[in-house]
Amino acid sequence: MTRLLLALFLLLPLASCGQPAPLEITDAWARDTVGTTANAAVFMTITSPTADRLVGASAEVANKTDLMTFQGGSSAMQMRYVEDIDLPAGQPVSLNAAGLHVWLADLKQPLKAGTSFPLTLEFADAGKRVISVAVITPAAMPPMAGMKM
């Protein structure tokens, strides 16, 4: 029995070697909602060690949450819904103000600068991850690259 336990103990480091690096979500932020603004966008950078897809999101601060993107030329930008966001293995995917983002519709309360709120992201393979989204003032610079959330 002692030999079996010793063998299992020695195999533990080998078992962990095969595990891919965890999915990384950095720089999650949204802007303070001014006045009675009922919607907001959330931005972040996602890096997955293996190919995956962001397939949904939810937040207690909003009645509805969607994945969206901007499309069109500089004079006629339009938002459109997307079903998922591809995450190529090992490549950072930026959800930013000029493209892909998480849309919070029908906010239950205004977002206030200096606060944060939880956002649940759902991935096709990695499952659900809860992150903290920093709320910044409308004129503030977004969080620094590499800030883990």
C-alpha positions, 0 to 999 in steps of 0.5 A, a space after each residue: 500500500 505504501 508503494 502505491 501511495 508513493 507512486 501516486 505521489 510521484 505521478 502528481 507533478 507529471 499529471 499537472 504538466 499536461 494542463 494548459 495555461 488558464 484562460 486569461 482575462 485582463 483590462 476589463 472596464 466600462 465607462 461611467 453612465 452619464 445621466 439616465 443612460 440605460 446601456 453600457 459596453 464592457 471591454 477587455 482582452 481575452 487570451 485562451 491557451 486553446 482555441 475557444 469561443 466566448 458564447 455569452 455573458 451576464 451581469 446583475 447590473 443589467 436586465 439583458 447582456 449581449 455580445 456585439 460588434 461595430 461594423 461599417 465605415 467611419 461615417 456610418 458605424 452600426 452595432 450588430 449582435 454576434 452569436 459568439 467571439 472566436 478565441 484563437 489559441 494563444 492569441 489575445 482578442 481585444 474587446 474594445 470601443 472600436 469593435 467587439 464588446 459585451 453590451 449591457 442593456 437596460 441597466 438596473 442602476 447607473 454605473 458609477 466611476 470608482 466602483 466595479 461589478 461582477 460579469 460572468 463570461 461563458 466560454 464554449 470549452 472553458 465554461 463560466 468565468 466571473 470577472 470584476 469590471 472596473 467602472 471609469 469616468 468618461 474621460 479616463 484612460 482605460 486600465 493599463 494593459 496586463 491588469 488581471 481581472 
